[in-house]
Amino acid sequence: MSAIVKLMNSILLAINGFTHNYGLSIIVLTIIIKIITWPLMSKQLSSAKAMQELQPELKKIQEKYKNDQAKLNQATMELWQKHNINPLAGCLPLLIQLPILWAMFQVLRSPEGLTGSTIFLGIDMLQALRTAEGLQTHPGYWILVIVSAVTTFLQQKVMMTDNSQKAMTFMMPILLLYFSINFQSGLVLYWVVSNLLSLGQHLLINRRPMKGAVSEE
């Protein structure tokens, strides 16, 4: 993990050598990471889309076998096999991306060797939103906090494959709101840009025709 952190920090410093601005460097680095992880994320989103397409049929099966768990499980497995869907397929790409996410967290929390301006849109990207001296007064801090929560909510909403995940749609934005208030602004900026790029990727994937879509009737 330390090797990934050092690599990320080196890339950040190289980008900063051109931009001379920490905020812009974070945006460029986030775009680069998104490009690298694009195939993994596309696979995860495609899996989520496929599961969403099957929701009408899954609901029918759940209603039909609501009193027989064994038959419910068997019918669900047969439905997945019929449509060549592996419900765990979307988890592996996410697990692969976790080390990158953790490395970014470590780098942006305390970047080493950084030079140039750390002010972006009037916000000091190295400073936490909440400090020992009190709350920050610059409106940009709170705009960034709100945007982090809103983009997280939108991402969770479009990724939701069934109603059982509805709680997470609201819990994640609340958690990110808390983290955004207490973490360095650079981390919050990374999360906002990453969310926006993920939403864009999701819209691109979902522009494709729904294959084998099933109506509720």
KOLTILUM-479167 format. One record per residue: residue in one letter; residue number from 1; y, x, z of N, C-alpha, C in turn. Coordinates in nm, 3 decimals. Example, Ala and Ser with C-alpha at 12.3 -4.5 7.8 and 13.67 -1.06 7.14 Angstrom:
BEGIN
REC; resn; resi; n.yy; n.xx; n.zz; ca.yy; ca.xx; ca.zz; c.yy; c.xx; c.zz
REC; a; 1; -0.569; 1.319; 0.780; -0.450; 1.230; 0.780; -0.330; 1.320; 0.780
REC; s; 2; -0.225; 1.285; 0.708; -0.106; 1.367; 0.714; 0.003; 1.290; 0.787
END
This chain:
BEGIN
REC; resn; resi; n.yy; n.xx; n.zz; ca.yy; ca.xx; ca.zz; c.yy; c.xx; c.zz
REC; m; 1; -0.120; 0.082; 0.000; 0.000; 0.000; 0.000; 0.127; 0.086; 0.000
REC; s; 2; 0.123; 0.197; 0.073; 0.239; 0.285; 0.078; 0.273; 0.342; -0.060
REC; a; 3; 0.170; 0.364; -0.143; 0.192; 0.415; -0.278; 0.267; 0.312; -0.362
REC; i; 4; 0.232; 0.184; -0.346; 0.300; 0.078; -0.420; 0.446; 0.068; -0.375
REC; v; 5; 0.468; 0.081; -0.243; 0.604; 0.074; -0.189; 0.688; 0.188; -0.245
REC; k; 6; 0.632; 0.310; -0.248; 0.705; 0.426; -0.301; 0.736; 0.407; -0.449
REC; l; 7; 0.640; 0.352; -0.524; 0.662; 0.329; -0.666; 0.773; 0.228; -0.689
REC; m; 8; 0.770; 0.119; -0.614; 0.873; 0.017; -0.626; 1.010; 0.072; -0.591
REC; n; 9; 1.015; 0.153; -0.487; 1.143; 0.213; -0.444; 1.195; 0.308; -0.552
REC; s; 10; 1.106; 0.384; -0.615; 1.147; 0.477; -0.721; 1.202; 0.401; -0.841
REC; i; 11; 1.135; 0.292; -0.877; 1.183; 0.210; -0.989; 1.319; 0.150; -0.957
REC; l; 12; 1.334; 0.101; -0.832; 1.462; 0.043; -0.790; 1.574; 0.147; -0.799
REC; l; 13; 1.547; 0.269; -0.755; 1.649; 0.374; -0.760; 1.684; 0.411; -0.904
REC; a; 14; 1.581; 0.412; -0.991; 1.605; 0.445; -1.132; 1.694; 0.338; -1.197
REC; i; 15; 1.666; 0.213; -1.167; 1.748; 0.103; -1.220; 1.890; 0.112; -1.165
REC; n; 16; 1.900; 0.142; -1.035; 2.030; 0.151; -0.970; 2.114; 0.265; -1.027
REC; g; 17; 2.045; 0.367; -1.081; 2.117; 0.478; -1.144; 2.195; 0.434; -1.267
REC; f; 18; 2.150; 0.323; -1.329; 2.221; 0.268; -1.445; 2.321; 0.160; -1.405
REC; t; 19; 2.280; 0.072; -1.312; 2.367; -0.041; -1.277; 2.473; -0.005; -1.174
REC; h; 20; 2.439; 0.089; -1.084; 2.527; 0.128; -0.974; 2.565; 0.008; -0.887
REC; n; 21; 2.477; -0.092; -0.887; 2.499; -0.210; -0.804; 2.364; -0.260; -0.756
REC; y; 22; 2.350; -0.268; -0.624; 2.221; -0.304; -0.563; 2.176; -0.444; -0.604
REC; g; 23; 2.269; -0.539; -0.609; 2.234; -0.676; -0.647; 2.179; -0.684; -0.788
REC; l; 24; 2.249; -0.622; -0.884; 2.202; -0.620; -1.022; 2.068; -0.549; -1.035
REC; s; 25; 2.050; -0.442; -0.957; 1.924; -0.368; -0.959; 1.808; -0.456; -0.914
REC; i; 26; 1.832; -0.538; -0.812; 1.728; -0.629; -0.763; 1.690; -0.729; -0.872
REC; i; 27; 1.790; -0.783; -0.941; 1.764; -0.880; -1.047; 1.681; -0.817; -1.159
REC; v; 28; 1.719; -0.696; -1.202; 1.646; -0.628; -1.309; 1.504; -0.597; -1.265
REC; l; 29; 1.486; -0.548; -1.142; 1.353; -0.516; -1.092; 1.267; -0.643; -1.083
REC; t; 30; 1.326; -0.752; -1.042; 1.251; -0.879; -1.033; 1.204; -0.922; -1.171
REC; i; 31; 1.289; -0.907; -1.272; 1.252; -0.943; -1.409; 1.137; -0.855; -1.458
REC; i; 32; 1.145; -0.725; -1.428; 1.038; -0.633; -1.469; 0.905; -0.672; -1.405
REC; i; 33; 0.908; -0.702; -1.275; 0.786; -0.743; -1.204; 0.732; -0.872; -1.263
REC; k; 34; 0.821; -0.965; -1.296; 0.777; -1.093; -1.354; 0.711; -1.072; -1.490
REC; i; 35; 0.765; -0.979; -1.568; 0.705; -0.948; -1.698; 0.565; -0.890; -1.681
REC; i; 36; 0.551; -0.798; -1.584; 0.421; -0.734; -1.559; 0.317; -0.836; -1.512
REC; t; 37; 0.360; -0.927; -1.425; 0.267; -1.025; -1.367; 0.260; -1.154; -1.449
REC; w; 38; 0.326; -1.157; -1.564; 0.329; -1.278; -1.646; 0.189; -1.331; -1.680
REC; p; 39; 0.096; -1.246; -1.727; -0.038; -1.299; -1.760; -0.109; -1.359; -1.638
REC; l; 40; -0.095; -1.294; -1.522; -0.159; -1.346; -1.401; -0.100; -1.480; -1.361
REC; m; 41; 0.032; -1.489; -1.365; 0.099; -1.613; -1.327; 0.068; -1.724; -1.426
REC; s; 42; 0.058; -1.689; -1.555; 0.025; -1.788; -1.656; -0.113; -1.846; -1.632
REC; k; 43; -0.207; -1.761; -1.593; -0.342; -1.809; -1.564; -0.341; -1.903; -1.444
REC; q; 44; -0.264; -1.867; -1.342; -0.254; -1.951; -1.223; -0.191; -2.087; -1.256
REC; l; 45; -0.085; -2.086; -1.336; -0.017; -2.210; -1.373; -0.105; -2.296; -1.464
REC; s; 46; -0.178; -2.232; -1.554; -0.268; -2.306; -1.643; -0.378; -2.374; -1.564
REC; s; 47; -0.428; -2.304; -1.462; -0.531; -2.363; -1.375; -0.476; -2.483; -1.299
REC; a; 48; -0.353; -2.470; -1.249; -0.290; -2.580; -1.177; -0.267; -2.699; -1.269
REC; k; 49; -0.229; -2.672; -1.394; -0.207; -2.779; -1.490; -0.337; -2.852; -1.521
REC; a; 50; -0.445; -2.774; -1.539; -0.575; -2.835; -1.568; -0.621; -2.925; -1.454
REC; m; 51; -0.600; -2.879; -1.330; -0.637; -2.960; -1.214; -0.553; -3.087; -1.208
REC; q; 52; -0.427; -3.076; -1.247; -0.338; -3.191; -1.244; -0.381; -3.295; -1.348
REC; e; 53; -0.428; -3.248; -1.464; -0.474; -3.338; -1.569; -0.593; -3.422; -1.523
REC; l; 54; -0.674; -3.363; -1.434; -0.796; -3.431; -1.390; -0.774; -3.525; -1.271
REC; q; 55; -0.653; -3.532; -1.221; -0.629; -3.614; -1.102; -0.668; -3.761; -1.118
REC; p; 56; -0.640; -3.824; -1.233; -0.683; -3.964; -1.248; -0.835; -3.980; -1.233
REC; e; 57; -0.912; -3.890; -1.296; -1.057; -3.899; -1.285; -1.104; -3.867; -1.143
REC; l; 58; -1.039; -3.770; -1.080; -1.076; -3.735; -0.943; -1.052; -3.853; -0.848
REC; k; 59; -0.942; -3.924; -0.870; -0.913; -4.039; -0.786; -1.019; -4.147; -0.800
REC; k; 60; -1.067; -4.167; -0.924; -1.172; -4.267; -0.947; -1.301; -4.228; -0.875
REC; i; 61; -1.333; -4.098; -0.881; -1.454; -4.050; -0.815; -1.442; -4.064; -0.664
REC; q; 62; -1.325; -4.029; -0.611; -1.304; -4.040; -0.467; -1.314; -4.184; -0.418
REC; e; 63; -1.266; -4.277; -0.500; -1.275; -4.419; -0.464; -1.419; -4.469; -0.473
REC; k; 64; -1.489; -4.423; -0.576; -1.627; -4.468; -0.598; -1.722; -4.420; -0.490
REC; y; 65; -1.703; -4.294; -0.447; -1.795; -4.234; -0.349; -1.727; -4.207; -0.215
REC; k; 66; -1.632; -4.289; -0.178; -1.556; -4.264; -0.056; -1.642; -4.270; 0.070
REC; n; 67; -1.758; -4.334; 0.061; -1.846; -4.344; 0.177; -1.968; -4.253; 0.167
REC; d; 68; -1.970; -4.168; 0.065; -2.084; -4.078; 0.045; -2.032; -3.939; 0.007
REC; q; 69; -2.017; -3.852; 0.106; -1.957; -3.720; 0.084; -2.040; -3.634; -0.009
REC; a; 70; -2.174; -3.644; 0.004; -2.262; -3.561; -0.080; -2.245; -3.597; -0.228
REC; k; 71; -2.245; -3.727; -0.260; -2.229; -3.769; -0.399; -2.087; -3.739; -0.449
REC; l; 72; -1.992; -3.749; -0.359; -1.854; -3.717; -0.396; -1.843; -3.571; -0.438
REC; n; 73; -1.901; -3.482; -0.359; -1.898; -3.339; -0.392; -1.971; -3.310; -0.522
REC; q; 74; -2.086; -3.374; -0.541; -2.165; -3.354; -0.663; -2.090; -3.403; -0.787
REC; a; 75; -2.031; -3.522; -0.778; -1.957; -3.578; -0.891; -1.834; -3.494; -0.924
REC; t; 76; -1.769; -3.442; -0.819; -1.652; -3.357; -0.841; -1.690; -3.228; -0.912
REC; m; 77; -1.800; -3.166; -0.869; -1.847; -3.043; -0.934; -1.885; -3.069; -1.079
REC; e; 78; -1.950; -3.181; -1.105; -1.988; -3.215; -1.242; -1.865; -3.235; -1.330
REC; l; 79; -1.760; -3.296; -1.274; -1.636; -3.315; -1.349; -1.573; -3.181; -1.383
REC; w; 80; -1.568; -3.089; -1.287; -1.512; -2.956; -1.312; -1.592; -2.882; -1.419
REC; q; 81; -1.726; -2.891; -1.411; -1.811; -2.824; -1.508; -1.793; -2.883; -1.647
REC; k; 82; -1.776; -3.015; -1.654; -1.758; -3.083; -1.782; -1.634; -3.033; -1.854
REC; h; 83; -1.530; -3.006; -1.777; -1.402; -2.962; -1.836; -1.383; -2.810; -1.825
REC; n; 84; -1.490; -2.739; -1.787; -1.484; -2.592; -1.776; -1.370; -2.544; -1.687
REC; i; 85; -1.360; -2.606; -1.570; -1.254; -2.572; -1.476; -1.314; -2.511; -1.350
REC; n; 86; -1.259; -2.398; -1.311; -1.297; -2.335; -1.184; -1.181; -2.354; -1.087
REC; p; 87; -1.199; -2.434; -0.981; -1.088; -2.461; -0.889; -1.034; -2.336; -0.819
REC; l; 88; -1.114; -2.229; -0.818; -1.071; -2.105; -0.754; -1.002; -2.010; -0.850
REC; a; 89; -0.998; -2.048; -0.979; -0.941; -1.958; -1.080; -0.795; -1.928; -1.055
REC; g; 90; -0.723; -2.023; -0.996; -0.581; -2.001; -0.972; -0.552; -1.918; -0.849
REC; c; 91; -0.655; -1.892; -0.767; -0.633; -1.817; -0.643; -0.632; -1.667; -0.665
REC; l; 92; -0.719; -1.619; -0.756; -0.731; -1.474; -0.778; -0.601; -1.412; -0.826
REC; p; 93; -0.531; -1.470; -0.927; -0.403; -1.412; -0.967; -0.304; -1.404; -0.852
REC; l; 94; -0.303; -1.506; -0.766; -0.212; -1.505; -0.652; -0.245; -1.392; -0.555
REC; l; 95; -0.374; -1.370; -0.530; -0.416; -1.264; -0.439; -0.379; -1.127; -0.495
REC; i; 96; -0.387; -1.112; -0.627; -0.352; -0.984; -0.690; -0.202; -0.958; -0.677
REC; q; 97; -0.123; -1.064; -0.680; 0.023; -1.049; -0.672; 0.073; -1.024; -0.530
REC; l; 98; -0.008; -1.055; -0.430; 0.036; -1.040; -0.291; 0.076; -0.897; -0.256
REC; p; 99; 0.001; -0.793; -0.298; 0.045; -0.655; -0.266; 0.183; -0.623; -0.324
REC; i; 100; 0.212; -0.675; -0.444; 0.342; -0.652; -0.505; 0.451; -0.721; -0.424
REC; l; 101; 0.423; -0.844; -0.382; 0.520; -0.918; -0.301; 0.548; -0.846; -0.169
REC; w; 102; 0.442; -0.797; -0.105; 0.458; -0.725; 0.022; 0.536; -0.595; 0.001
REC; a; 103; 0.507; -0.525; -0.109; 0.578; -0.400; -0.138; 0.727; -0.426; -0.160
REC; m; 104; 0.759; -0.535; -0.230; 0.900; -0.569; -0.251; 0.967; -0.602; -0.119
REC; f; 105; 0.896; -0.668; -0.032; 0.950; -0.700; 0.100; 0.986; -0.572; 0.175
REC; q; 106; 0.898; -0.474; 0.171; 0.921; -0.347; 0.242; 1.037; -0.269; 0.180
REC; v; 107; 1.041; -0.267; 0.047; 1.145; -0.189; -0.022; 1.283; -0.250; 0.000
REC; l; 108; 1.295; -0.381; -0.018; 1.426; -0.445; -0.009; 1.473; -0.460; 0.135
REC; r; 109; 1.380; -0.449; 0.229; 1.420; -0.456; 0.370; 1.491; -0.328; 0.412
REC; s; 110; 1.448; -0.215; 0.357; 1.512; -0.087; 0.391; 1.492; 0.013; 0.277
REC; p; 111; 1.567; -0.004; 0.167; 1.555; 0.088; 0.053; 1.598; 0.230; 0.090
REC; e; 112; 1.527; 0.328; 0.037; 1.556; 0.468; 0.067; 1.626; 0.535; -0.051
REC; g; 113; 1.732; 0.609; -0.024; 1.801; 0.685; -0.127; 1.896; 0.604; -0.213
REC; l; 114; 1.934; 0.485; -0.168; 2.019; 0.398; -0.248; 2.163; 0.448; -0.251
REC; t; 115; 2.225; 0.445; -0.367; 2.365; 0.483; -0.383; 2.439; 0.373; -0.459
REC; g; 116; 2.571; 0.380; -0.462; 2.649; 0.280; -0.534; 2.680; 0.161; -0.445
REC; s; 117; 2.735; 0.059; -0.506; 2.778; -0.060; -0.432; 2.660; -0.147; -0.392
REC; t; 118; 2.665; -0.198; -0.270; 2.564; -0.293; -0.223; 2.621; -0.435; -0.219
REC; i; 119; 2.745; -0.450; -0.269; 2.810; -0.582; -0.270; 2.781; -0.651; -0.403
REC; f; 120; 2.730; -0.773; -0.394; 2.702; -0.852; -0.514; 2.748; -0.996; -0.488
REC; l; 121; 2.839; -1.046; -0.575; 2.897; -1.180; -0.556; 2.961; -1.194; -0.418
REC; g; 122; 3.018; -1.085; -0.370; 3.085; -1.088; -0.241; 2.992; -1.075; -0.122
REC; i; 123; 2.863; -1.055; -0.146; 2.764; -1.048; -0.038; 2.710; -0.907; -0.026
REC; d; 124; 2.703; -0.856; 0.095; 2.641; -0.726; 0.118; 2.490; -0.746; 0.120
REC; m; 125; 2.423; -0.698; 0.014; 2.280; -0.722; -0.002; 2.194; -0.648; 0.100
REC; l; 126; 2.252; -0.553; 0.171; 2.176; -0.481; 0.273; 2.190; -0.543; 0.411
REC; q; 127; 2.279; -0.640; 0.421; 2.307; -0.699; 0.551; 2.231; -0.830; 0.568
REC; a; 128; 2.180; -0.852; 0.689; 2.114; -0.979; 0.717; 2.219; -1.090; 0.724
REC; l; 129; 2.176; -1.212; 0.693; 2.269; -1.324; 0.696; 2.313; -1.355; 0.838
REC; r; 130; 2.221; -1.336; 0.933; 2.255; -1.359; 1.073; 2.252; -1.223; 1.144
REC; t; 131; 2.359; -1.185; 1.209; 2.367; -1.056; 1.277; 2.388; -1.077; 1.426
REC; a; 132; 2.380; -0.968; 1.498; 2.400; -0.977; 1.643; 2.541; -1.021; 1.677
REC; e; 133; 2.635; -0.994; 1.586; 2.774; -1.030; 1.612; 2.801; -1.178; 1.587
REC; g; 134; 2.709; -1.247; 1.520; 2.730; -1.389; 1.492; 2.701; -1.423; 1.348
REC; l; 135; 2.730; -1.543; 1.308; 2.702; -1.588; 1.173; 2.802; -1.528; 1.075
REC; q; 136; 2.754; -1.502; 0.954; 2.843; -1.454; 0.849; 2.933; -1.567; 0.802
REC; t; 137; 3.056; -1.532; 0.764; 3.153; -1.633; 0.725; 3.170; -1.646; 0.573
REC; h; 138; 3.123; -1.548; 0.496; 3.139; -1.555; 0.351; 3.056; -1.670; 0.295
REC; p; 139; 3.117; -1.761; 0.217; 3.043; -1.878; 0.166; 2.925; -1.840; 0.077
REC; g; 140; 2.934; -1.722; 0.013; 2.825; -1.677; -0.072; 2.693; -1.662; 0.002
REC; y; 141; 2.699; -1.624; 0.129; 2.578; -1.611; 0.210; 2.504; -1.745; 0.217
REC; w; 142; 2.579; -1.849; 0.245; 2.516; -1.979; 0.267; 2.477; -2.045; 0.136
REC; i; 143; 2.549; -2.015; 0.029; 2.508; -2.063; -0.103; 2.373; -2.003; -0.139
REC; l; 144; 2.358; -1.873; -0.112; 2.232; -1.805; -0.142; 2.117; -1.862; -0.058
REC; v; 145; 2.146; -1.891; 0.068; 2.045; -1.949; 0.157; 1.998; -2.085; 0.104
REC; i; 146; 2.095; -2.169; 0.066; 2.063; -2.304; 0.017; 1.986; -2.297; -0.114
REC; v; 147; 2.029; -2.207; -0.203; 1.961; -2.193; -0.332; 1.817; -2.146; -0.313
REC; s; 148; 1.794; -2.059; -0.216; 1.656; -2.012; -0.190; 1.567; -2.127; -0.147
REC; a; 149; 1.620; -2.217; -0.064; 1.541; -2.332; -0.019; 1.519; -2.431; -0.133
REC; v; 150; 1.624; -2.456; -0.213; 1.614; -2.554; -0.322; 1.517; -2.506; -0.429
REC; t; 151; 1.527; -2.379; -0.469; 1.437; -2.328; -0.572; 1.293; -2.322; -0.523
REC; t; 152; 1.274; -2.296; -0.394; 1.139; -2.299; -0.337; 1.082; -2.440; -0.342
REC; f; 153; 1.165; -2.539; -0.307; 1.121; -2.678; -0.313; 1.082; -2.717; -0.455
REC; l; 154; 1.165; -2.681; -0.553; 1.136; -2.716; -0.692; 1.007; -2.650; -0.740
REC; q; 155; 0.988; -2.524; -0.701; 0.866; -2.455; -0.742; 0.743; -2.520; -0.680
REC; q; 156; 0.750; -2.553; -0.552; 0.638; -2.619; -0.486; 0.610; -2.756; -0.548
REC; k; 157; 0.714; -2.826; -0.585; 0.698; -2.961; -0.640; 0.628; -2.957; -0.776
REC; v; 158; 0.671; -2.865; -0.863; 0.610; -2.860; -0.996; 0.469; -2.802; -0.992
REC; m; 159; 0.439; -2.724; -0.887; 0.305; -2.665; -0.874; 0.208; -2.759; -0.804
REC; m; 160; 0.256; -2.867; -0.745; 0.170; -2.956; -0.668; 0.071; -3.026; -0.761
REC; t; 161; -0.058; -3.019; -0.727; -0.162; -3.079; -0.811; -0.214; -3.211; -0.755
REC; d; 162; -0.191; -3.237; -0.625; -0.229; -3.367; -0.568; -0.144; -3.394; -0.444
REC; n; 163; -0.150; -3.518; -0.398; -0.065; -3.561; -0.287; -0.097; -3.494; -0.155
REC; s; 164; -0.217; -3.435; -0.143; -0.253; -3.368; -0.018; -0.168; -3.244; 0.005
REC; q; 165; -0.103; -3.195; -0.101; -0.018; -3.075; -0.091; 0.128; -3.110; -0.065
REC; k; 166; 0.156; -3.239; -0.047; 0.295; -3.283; -0.034; 0.363; -3.221; 0.088
REC; a; 167; 0.287; -3.201; 0.196; 0.345; -3.144; 0.317; 0.398; -3.004; 0.291
REC; m; 168; 0.323; -2.924; 0.212; 0.366; -2.787; 0.181; 0.494; -2.788; 0.098
REC; t; 169; 0.513; -2.894; 0.018; 0.632; -2.903; -0.065; 0.759; -2.902; 0.020
REC; f; 170; 0.748; -2.954; 0.142; 0.863; -2.959; 0.231; 0.862; -2.846; 0.334
REC; m; 171; 0.741; -2.802; 0.373; 0.731; -2.697; 0.474; 0.780; -2.562; 0.422
REC; m; 172; 0.741; -2.528; 0.300; 0.779; -2.398; 0.244; 0.930; -2.381; 0.233
REC; p; 173; 1.005; -2.479; 0.181; 1.151; -2.463; 0.177; 1.212; -2.447; 0.316
REC; i; 174; 1.157; -2.518; 0.416; 1.209; -2.506; 0.553; 1.186; -2.365; 0.606
REC; l; 175; 1.065; -2.311; 0.580; 1.034; -2.174; 0.623; 1.125; -2.074; 0.553
REC; l; 176; 1.144; -2.093; 0.422; 1.230; -2.000; 0.348; 1.375; -2.010; 0.392
REC; l; 177; 1.416; -2.129; 0.431; 1.552; -2.146; 0.483; 1.570; -2.064; 0.610
REC; y; 178; 1.470; -2.069; 0.697; 1.476; -1.991; 0.821; 1.476; -1.841; 0.791
REC; f; 179; 1.384; -1.797; 0.702; 1.375; -1.656; 0.668; 1.504; -1.608; 0.603
REC; s; 180; 1.562; -1.691; 0.516; 1.682; -1.652; 0.445; 1.799; -1.627; 0.539
REC; i; 181; 1.804; -1.702; 0.648; 1.911; -1.685; 0.745; 1.897; -1.555; 0.821
REC; n; 182; 1.775; -1.507; 0.837; 1.750; -1.391; 0.923; 1.717; -1.262; 0.848
REC; f; 183; 1.682; -1.272; 0.719; 1.646; -1.152; 0.644; 1.765; -1.099; 0.566
REC; q; 184; 1.751; -0.974; 0.519; 1.854; -0.912; 0.436; 1.877; -0.995; 0.311
REC; s; 185; 2.001; -0.998; 0.267; 2.038; -1.078; 0.151; 1.966; -1.032; 0.024
REC; g; 186; 1.934; -0.903; 0.015; 1.861; -0.852; -0.101; 1.726; -0.920; -0.117
REC; l; 187; 1.657; -0.945; -0.005; 1.529; -1.015; -0.008; 1.546; -1.158; -0.056
REC; v; 188; 1.654; -1.222; -0.010; 1.680; -1.361; -0.049; 1.712; -1.368; -0.199
REC; l; 189; 1.791; -1.274; -0.247; 1.824; -1.270; -0.390; 1.698; -1.252; -0.474
REC; y; 190; 1.610; -1.163; -0.431; 1.483; -1.142; -0.502; 1.404; -1.272; -0.508
REC; w; 191; 1.397; -1.344; -0.396; 1.319; -1.467; -0.391; 1.378; -1.574; -0.483
REC; v; 192; 1.512; -1.584; -0.486; 1.578; -1.683; -0.572; 1.551; -1.654; -0.719
REC; v; 193; 1.570; -1.528; -0.760; 1.548; -1.491; -0.900; 1.402; -1.510; -0.938
REC; s; 194; 1.311; -1.472; -0.849; 1.168; -1.488; -0.874; 1.132; -1.636; -0.891
REC; n; 195; 1.189; -1.721; -0.806; 1.164; -1.865; -0.816; 1.213; -1.922; -0.949
REC; l; 196; 1.334; -1.881; -0.990; 1.391; -1.931; -1.115; 1.307; -1.888; -1.235
REC; l; 197; 1.260; -1.764; -1.233; 1.175; -1.715; -1.342; 1.040; -1.788; -1.344
REC; s; 198; 0.986; -1.815; -1.225; 0.858; -1.887; -1.217; 0.872; -2.030; -1.268
REC; l; 199; 0.986; -2.094; -1.236; 1.012; -2.229; -1.285; 1.022; -2.230; -1.437
REC; g; 200; 1.090; -2.130; -1.493; 1.101; -2.119; -1.637; 0.965; -2.100; -1.703
REC; q; 201; 0.882; -2.016; -1.643; 0.747; -1.993; -1.696; 0.664; -2.121; -1.690
REC; h; 202; 0.679; -2.194; -1.580; 0.605; -2.320; -1.565; 0.646; -2.420; -1.674
REC; l; 203; 0.775; -2.429; -1.703; 0.822; -2.521; -1.807; 0.770; -2.481; -1.944
REC; l; 204; 0.763; -2.351; -1.971; 0.710; -2.304; -2.099; 0.562; -2.341; -2.115
REC; i; 205; 0.485; -2.320; -2.009; 0.342; -2.351; -2.015; 0.318; -2.500; -2.031
REC; n; 206; 0.400; -2.581; -1.964; 0.380; -2.725; -1.967; 0.440; -2.791; -2.089
REC; r; 207; 0.501; -2.713; -2.177; 0.546; -2.768; -2.305; 0.428; -2.790; -2.398
REC; r; 208; 0.315; -2.722; -2.371; 0.196; -2.739; -2.454; 0.139; -2.878; -2.433
REC; p; 209; 0.078; -2.935; -2.537; 0.019; -3.069; -2.524; -0.086; -3.072; -2.414
REC; m; 210; -0.094; -3.183; -2.344; -0.194; -3.203; -2.240; -0.329; -3.226; -2.307
REC; k; 211; -0.422; -3.132; -2.287; -0.552; -3.145; -2.350; -0.643; -3.233; -2.265
REC; g; 212; -0.692; -3.339; -2.328; -0.786; -3.424; -2.257; -0.723; -3.498; -2.142
REC; a; 213; -0.595; -3.527; -2.150; -0.530; -3.600; -2.041; -0.595; -3.735; -2.024
REC; v; 214; -0.603; -3.778; -1.899; -0.669; -3.905; -1.867; -0.568; -3.998; -1.805
REC; s; 215; -0.561; -4.120; -1.851; -0.467; -4.216; -1.796; -0.521; -4.274; -1.667
REC; e; 216; -0.434; -4.335; -1.591; -0.472; -4.393; -1.464; -0.555; -4.519; -1.482
REC; e; 217; -0.548; -4.581; -1.600; -0.616; -4.708; -1.621; -0.760; -4.689; -1.666
END
